[in-house]
Amino acid sequence: MTLLQILLVAVGGVFGSLLRWQVIETLPTLSLGVYVVNQLGVLAAGYVAYRMKTTINQRLFWITGFAGGFTTMSSLAFIIHESNPLSGLLYAAASLAVSLLILNILKGKAKS
């Protein structure tokens, strides 16, 4: 990995993290905010991966940096852990199911 690639991941991560913070702050609950940013992050990463012709540097910036900084697995795990068992299970299942649905839709219309 080159210094440029490290910087691309770092800068993408900064922008993704700042946008995540802004989105979560505008929504009424942490659990809704985390759900929304995680689904938008899957959409962004999937769009770049399946619908765009990109260089490795663009993929590092958008998928690894931006989408990686934008999404938040740690908050998802915390919300699931703090929920009652049934709502935690439903939240986790909905997060996974919608993420996979988004990726399948994007992959079905993949770049040629």
C-alpha positions as CSV (number, residue, x, y, z in Angstrom):
1,M,0.0,0.0,0.0
2,T,1.3,3.4,-1.0
3,L,1.2,6.6,1.0
4,L,-1.4,8.0,-1.4
5,Q,-3.6,5.0,-0.8
6,I,-3.3,5.4,3.0
7,L,-4.3,9.0,2.6
8,L,-7.2,8.2,0.4
9,V,-8.6,5.8,3.0
10,A,-8.0,8.3,5.8
11,V,-9.6,11.2,4.1
12,G,-12.6,9.1,3.0
13,G,-12.9,7.9,6.6
14,V,-12.9,11.4,7.9
15,F,-15.7,12.5,5.5
16,G,-17.7,9.3,6.2
17,S,-17.4,9.7,10.0
18,L,-18.4,13.4,9.9
19,L,-21.4,12.6,7.7
20,R,-22.5,9.7,10.0
21,W,-22.4,12.0,13.0
22,Q,-24.5,14.6,11.2
23,V,-27.1,12.1,10.0
24,I,-27.4,10.4,13.4
25,E,-27.8,13.8,15.1
26,T,-30.7,14.7,12.8
27,L,-32.7,11.6,13.4
28,P,-34.9,11.2,16.5
29,T,-33.3,8.0,18.0
30,L,-29.8,6.5,18.0
31,S,-31.2,3.2,16.8
32,L,-32.9,4.8,13.8
33,G,-29.8,6.8,13.0
34,V,-27.5,3.8,13.1
35,Y,-29.9,1.8,10.9
36,V,-30.1,4.6,8.3
37,V,-26.4,5.2,8.1
38,N,-25.6,1.5,7.9
39,Q,-28.1,1.0,5.0
40,L,-26.9,4.1,3.2
41,G,-23.3,2.9,3.7
42,V,-24.2,-0.5,2.1
43,L,-25.9,1.4,-0.7
44,A,-22.8,3.6,-1.3
45,A,-20.3,0.7,-1.1
46,G,-22.5,-1.5,-3.3
47,Y,-23.1,1.2,-5.8
48,V,-19.3,1.8,-6.2
49,A,-18.6,-1.9,-6.3
50,Y,-21.3,-3.0,-8.7
51,R,-22.4,0.0,-10.7
52,M,-19.3,2.0,-11.3
53,K,-16.0,1.3,-13.1
54,T,-13.4,2.4,-10.6
55,T,-9.7,2.3,-10.0
56,I,-8.3,0.7,-6.9
57,N,-7.7,4.2,-5.5
58,Q,-11.3,5.2,-6.0
59,R,-12.5,2.0,-4.4
60,L,-10.1,2.6,-1.4
61,F,-11.5,6.1,-1.0
62,W,-15.2,5.3,-1.4
63,I,-15.6,1.8,0.0
64,T,-12.8,1.3,2.5
65,G,-12.6,5.0,3.6
66,F,-15.9,6.7,3.1
67,A,-18.4,3.8,3.6
68,G,-16.2,2.3,6.3
69,G,-16.2,5.5,8.2
70,F,-19.8,6.2,7.6
71,T,-21.1,2.9,8.8
72,T,-20.9,1.8,12.4
73,M,-20.8,-1.8,13.4
74,S,-19.9,-1.0,17.0
75,S,-23.1,1.1,17.5
76,L,-25.1,-1.6,15.8
77,A,-23.7,-4.2,18.2
78,F,-24.3,-1.9,21.2
79,I,-28.0,-1.3,20.2
80,I,-28.6,-5.0,19.8
81,H,-26.9,-5.8,23.1
82,E,-28.9,-3.1,25.0
83,S,-32.2,-4.2,23.4
84,N,-34.5,-6.8,24.8
85,P,-33.7,-10.1,23.1
86,L,-36.6,-10.1,20.7
87,S,-36.3,-6.5,19.5
88,G,-32.5,-6.9,19.3
89,L,-32.9,-10.0,17.1
90,L,-35.5,-8.2,14.9
91,Y,-33.2,-5.2,14.5
92,A,-30.2,-7.4,13.6
93,A,-32.3,-9.5,11.2
94,A,-33.8,-6.4,9.5
95,S,-30.3,-4.8,9.2
96,L,-28.9,-7.8,7.6
97,A,-31.9,-8.6,5.3
98,V,-32.2,-5.0,4.0
99,S,-28.4,-4.8,3.4
100,L,-28.4,-8.0,1.4
101,L,-31.5,-6.9,-0.5
102,I,-29.7,-3.6,-1.4
103,L,-26.6,-5.5,-2.6
104,N,-28.6,-8.0,-4.6
105,I,-30.5,-5.2,-6.4
106,L,-27.3,-3.4,-7.2
107,K,-25.5,-6.5,-8.3
108,G,-28.4,-7.5,-10.5
109,K,-27.9,-4.2,-12.4
110,A,-24.1,-4.5,-12.3
111,K,-21.8,-2.6,-14.6
112,S,-20.9,-4.4,-17.8
